[in-house]
Amino acid sequence: MLSFSNRGGITFPHIHLKPAINREGAFYKRLVSVRQSAAVVAVAAGMFFVAYGIHAPWPINGSNGSAGAYQSSKDTTNLITSDPDTCSADDEQHDEQFTACPGFVINYAGQPNGSIGNGIFNIYAGAPVANDEAQYYLNSHQNIRIENGSLVLTALNQQNHGYKYSSARIDTHGKEDFLYGKMVVRAKIPNGIGTWPSIWLLPSQSKYEKLSPVSDSTRYLNDGEIDIAEAVGTEPNVVYGIAHSLAYPEDGKNHAYFNTMTVPGNDKAFHDYELDWTPTKLTFSIDGKPYFIYSKKPNADYHSWPFDQPFYLVMNLALGGDWGGTDTAQFPGDGVDKTALPAALKVQSIRYYSFAGPQ
């Protein structure tokens, strides 16, 4: 999703968990080798945050001037620095740029129905801060839960706090951060008109934010945003991969910073939405098929390559708004087809493999 705001925050330290530790009920395997107690303290700190955001190849979070969206009480990182030597065949990957086994795995398949807990994800409850979205985010079992082997984020035709709808948004801010590597999110994406689901990454510490004055309305772009998979219901079965930076205006036309792939039936079947992130390249793929590569140019600085710092994972399902709610001719007011609700973004698993080189 394109979304941005001024954020202060957390960085992702690479921690090894070896052997696996169960921190999210039975479904979370944290493959980290606890070599230093300081690393464990960083993991357990559970930094407080306030999360907001937006997405799309044009309006980005914070593009309307919203500020201070991602905040933490401390400047901490929780990076995964290595991965286990062995893993199951289902978890193993064979691209030599990345470790064969994941350092971070969440697999909901076969897990009991219930709450997701808060060991890995922060669950945001509150109003959206940009993009004129029409939903209110709730920390409610109706909106977010584990069900039938998936993490389910549900948007409902349910008024709340003055908003027409309710939905869910979660992130790993202050808990898990990522810098280079392969991330694979197996998900099922809704297609109803008015829906705006996104699986994306935001910078943990905003390394370059202070290089622009507070008065600069594009300051939030200094640190970039990576949209692994973003979609809007007005373009059913179309998935966007987007690399946001200062270098390109968010006009939805310049394919230098984004591309799309058509995935028939992406609301009916699970697909692997993948990001291969190296020090010089972002490669976006679906089910192992690359469809967009964003490369670092020679002598590039943060204007076009802010992707040299830890990011954290965000997943949400918005409704309406500047990009999701454009079909107001058919659905006056907010562009949301209420008959398409409830709608759900379903995640079956998340795997992250550390970068092993070469670039």
C-alpha positions in Angstrom: 0.0 0.0 0.0 1.2 3.5 -0.5 1.1 5.1 2.8 3.3 7.3 4.7 3.6 9.5 7.8 6.4 10.8 9.9 7.4 7.9 12.1 9.9 7.4 14.8 10.6 3.9 15.7 12.3 0.7 16.0 14.9 -1.1 13.9 15.0 -4.7 13.2 17.9 -6.6 14.8 18.7 -9.9 13.4 18.3 -12.4 16.2 18.8 -16.1 15.8 16.4 -18.4 17.5 17.9 -21.8 17.5 16.2 -24.0 18.6 12.7 -22.7 17.9 10.9 -20.8 20.6 7.1 -20.7 20.8 6.0 -17.1 21.4 2.5 -17.0 19.7 0.8 -20.1 21.0 1.7 -23.1 18.9 1.9 -21.4 15.6 5.0 -19.2 16.0 8.4 -20.5 15.4 11.1 -17.9 16.1 14.4 -19.4 14.8 16.8 -17.3 16.7 20.1 -18.3 18.4 20.1 -16.4 21.7 23.7 -15.6 21.8 23.4 -12.4 23.9 21.0 -11.7 26.6 20.7 -8.1 25.3 19.1 -9.4 22.2 16.5 -11.2 24.2 15.8 -8.1 26.1 15.3 -6.2 22.9 12.8 -8.9 21.8 10.9 -8.8 25.0 10.8 -5.1 25.3 7.5 -4.9 23.4 7.9 -1.2 22.4 4.8 0.8 22.5 3.7 2.2 19.1 0.9 4.1 17.4 0.4 2.9 13.8 -1.3 4.7 11.0 -0.9 4.5 7.3 -2.0 4.6 3.7 -1.1 3.1 0.4 -1.5 3.3 -3.3 0.7 4.2 -6.2 -0.3 7.8 -5.7 -1.4 9.1 -2.3 1.0 7.8 0.3 0.6 7.7 4.0 1.3 11.2 5.3 1.0 12.7 1.8 -1.8 14.8 3.2 0.4 16.2 6.0 -0.3 13.7 8.8 2.6 13.5 11.2 4.0 11.4 14.0 2.3 8.2 12.9 4.8 5.6 13.9 6.2 6.2 17.3 8.1 4.2 19.9 9.1 4.9 23.4 12.7 3.7 22.6 15.1 3.6 19.7 15.4 -0.2 19.5 16.0 -2.8 16.9 15.1 -6.4 16.8 16.9 -7.8 13.8 17.2 -11.4 12.7 20.9 -12.0 12.1 21.0 -15.7 11.2 18.9 -18.7 10.5 18.9 -22.4 11.5 20.9 -24.9 9.6 18.0 -27.3 9.0 14.3 -27.0 8.5 11.3 -28.8 7.0 11.0 -29.3 3.3 8.0 -26.9 3.3 10.1 -24.1 4.8 13.2 -24.6 2.7 14.0 -22.4 -0.3 16.8 -22.7 -2.9 17.8 -19.3 -4.0 21.5 -19.0 -3.0 21.2 -15.3 -2.3 19.3 -16.1 0.8 19.6 -18.7 3.6 18.0 -22.0 2.9 16.0 -22.0 6.1 13.9 -19.1 7.5 14.9 -17.2 10.5 11.3 -16.1 11.1 8.3 -18.4 10.4 4.6 -18.1 11.3 2.4 -20.9 9.9 -1.3 -20.8 10.8 -2.1 -24.0 9.0 -3.5 -26.6 11.4 -3.5 -24.2 14.3 -6.6 -23.9 16.6 -9.1 -21.1 16.1 -8.8 -18.1 18.4 -6.9 -14.9 19.2 -3.6 -14.1 17.5 -2.1 -12.8 20.8 0.4 -9.8 20.9 3.8 -11.5 21.0 4.7 -10.8 17.4 2.0 -8.4 16.2 0.8 -5.0 17.5 -3.0 -4.8 16.9 -3.9 -1.2 16.0 -7.2 0.2 17.3 -8.2 3.6 16.1 -9.1 5.8 13.2 -7.2 6.0 10.0 -5.0 9.1 9.7 -4.8 9.6 6.0 -6.2 8.6 2.6 -9.8 9.5 3.7 -10.4 5.8 4.4 -13.9 4.8 5.6 -13.1 2.2 8.2 -12.3 2.3 11.9 -9.7 -0.3 13.1 -10.7 -2.5 16.0 -8.9 -5.0 18.2 -11.9 -7.3 18.1 -12.3 -11.0 17.5 -14.9 -10.2 14.8 -12.2 -8.2 12.9 -9.0 -10.2 13.6 -8.6 -13.9 14.5 -7.1 -17.2 13.6 -9.7 -19.3 11.8 -9.5 -22.5 9.8 -5.7 -22.4 9.5 -5.4 -18.7 8.5 -4.9 -15.3 10.2 -8.1 -13.4 9.1 -8.4 -9.6 8.9 -12.1 -8.9 8.3 -13.8 -5.7 7.2 -17.4 -5.4 8.3 -20.4 -3.2 7.4 -20.4 -2.1 11.0 -20.5 1.5 12.2 -18.0 2.4 14.8 -16.7 5.7 16.3 -18.4 7.7 13.5 -17.1 5.5 10.7 -19.3 3.4 8.5 -17.2 0.3 8.7 -14.8 -1.6 10.9 -11.6 -3.5 10.0 -8.2 -4.7 11.2 -4.6 -3.6 11.0 -1.5 -5.2 12.5 2.2 -4.7 12.4 5.5 -5.9 13.9 6.8 -2.5 14.8 9.2 -2.8 17.8 9.0 -6.6 17.7 10.3 -7.9 14.5 12.3 -5.9 11.9 13.8 -6.9 8.6 16.8 -5.7 6.6 17.5 -7.5 3.3 16.3 -11.0 2.7 13.4 -12.9 1.1 10.0 -12.5 2.6 7.2 -14.8 1.5 3.6 -14.1 2.6 1.0 -16.7 1.6 -2.3 -14.9 1.4 -5.7 -14.7 -0.1 -6.7 -11.2 -1.1 -10.3 -9.8 -1.3 -11.7 -8.3 -4.5 -14.9 -6.5 -3.5 -15.2 -3.0 -4.8 -14.2 -0.6 -2.1 -11.7 -3.0 -0.5 -8.0 -1.9 -0.2 -5.9 -4.7 1.3 -2.1 -4.4 1.7 0.9 -6.3 2.8 3.8 -3.8 3.2 6.9 -2.7 5.0 7.7 0.7 6.7 11.0 1.9 8.1 11.6 1.2 11.7 13.7 4.2 12.6 13.3 6.7 9.8 17.0 7.1 9.2 16.7 10.0 6.7 13.7 11.9 8.0 15.7 14.7 9.6 17.4 15.5 6.4 14.4 17.5 5.4 12.7 20.3 7.4 9.5 19.5 9.3 7.7 21.9 7.0 8.5 19.7 4.0 5.3 17.8 3.1 7.2 15.1 1.3 9.5 14.5 4.3 7.9 11.1 5.0 9.2 9.8 1.6 12.8 10.2 2.7 12.7 6.8 4.2 10.6 5.0 1.6 8.0 2.2 1.7 7.8 -1.2 0.2 4.5 -2.6 -0.8 4.9 -6.4 -1.2 1.3 -6.8 -2.3 -1.4 -4.1 -2.6 -4.7 -4.2 -4.3 -8.0 -2.3 -4.8 -11.4 -3.8 -5.6 -11.9 -1.6 -8.5 -9.1 -3.6 -10.3 -10.1 -7.2 -9.4 -7.3 -9.8 -9.5 -4.7 -7.1 -10.0 -1.8 -7.0 -7.5 0.7 -4.1 -7.2 4.3 -4.2 -6.1 5.6 -0.8 -5.2 8.9 0.8 -4.1 8.1 4.3 -2.8 10.8 7.0 -2.5 11.5 10.7 -3.2 12.7 9.9 -6.7 9.3 9.3 -8.3 6.0 11.1 -7.9 3.1 8.9 -6.8 1.1 9.3 -9.9 0.2 5.7 -10.6 1.6 6.0 -14.1 5.4 5.8 -13.9 6.3 2.2 -13.9 9.8 2.9 -12.7 8.6 2.6 -9.1 5.8 0.0 -9.4 4.3 -2.8 -11.6 1.3 -5.1 -11.5 0.5 -8.7 -12.1 -2.9 -10.2 -12.8 -3.7 -13.1 -10.5 -7.0 -14.8 -11.5 -9.0 -15.9 -8.5 -6.7 -14.3 -6.0 -9.7 -14.0 -3.7 -10.4 -17.8 -4.0 -7.0 -19.4 -3.6 -3.8 -18.7 -1.6 -0.8 -17.4 -3.4 2.8 -16.6 -2.4 3.5 -12.9 -2.4 7.3 -12.5 -2.4 9.9 -9.8 -1.9 13.6 -10.5 -2.6 15.5 -7.6 -1.0 19.3 -7.2 -1.5 21.6 -4.2 -0.9 21.1 -3.3 -4.6 17.7 -4.6 -5.7 14.0 -5.2 -4.8 12.4 -8.1 -6.8 8.6 -8.6 -6.5 7.2 -12.0 -7.4 4.0 -14.0 -7.1 4.2 -17.8 -6.8 7.9 -17.6 -7.7 7.3 -15.5 -10.9 9.1 -12.1 -10.8 7.0 -9.2 -12.3 8.9 -6.1 -11.0 12.5 -5.3 -10.2 13.6 -2.0 -8.7 17.4 -1.6 -8.8 19.7 0.8 -7.0 21.4 3.1 -9.4 25.2 3.9 -9.2 26.0 6.4 -6.6 22.3 6.5 -5.5 21.5 8.2 -2.2 18.3 8.1 -0.1 16.3 10.0 -2.7 16.0 6.8 -4.8 17.4 4.2 -2.4 16.3 4.6 1.2 16.1 0.8 1.4 19.3 0.4 3.4 17.7 0.3 6.8 15.5 -2.0 8.9 11.8 -2.1 8.0 8.8 -3.7 9.8 5.8 -5.6 8.4 2.3 -4.2 8.2 -0.9 -5.9 7.1 -4.3 -4.2 6.9 -7.6 -4.2 5.1 -8.8 -0.6 4.4 -12.1 0.4 2.8 -12.9 3.3 0.6 -10.5 6.2 0.6 -8.5 8.0 -2.0 -7.7 4.9 -3.9 -10.0 2.2 -2.7 -13.1 4.3 -2.9 -12.9 5.7 -6.4 -16.1 4.0 -7.8 -18.5 6.6 -6.4 -20.6 6.5 -9.6 -21.7 3.0 -8.9 -21.5 3.3 -5.1 -22.2 7.0 -4.2 -20.6 8.5 -1.1 -17.6 6.3 -0.3 -17.2 3.9 -3.3 -17.7 0.8 -1.1 -20.0 -2.0 -2.2 -21.7 -3.0 1.0 -22.9 -6.2 -0.5 -19.2 -7.3 -0.7 -18.9 -7.2 3.1 -17.8 -8.9 5.1 -14.5 -9.1 3.2 -11.3 -10.7 4.5 -7.6 -10.6 3.9 -6.4 -14.1 4.9 -2.8 -15.0 5.6 -1.7 -18.7 5.8 2.0 -18.2 6.5 4.9 -15.7 6.7 8.5 -16.8 6.1 11.6 -14.6 6.1 15.0 -15.8 4.9 18.1 -13.7 5.6 20.3 -12.3 2.9 23.4 -14.5 2.2 24.8 -12.7 -0.8 26.2 -12.1 -3.3 24.3 -9.0 -4.3 
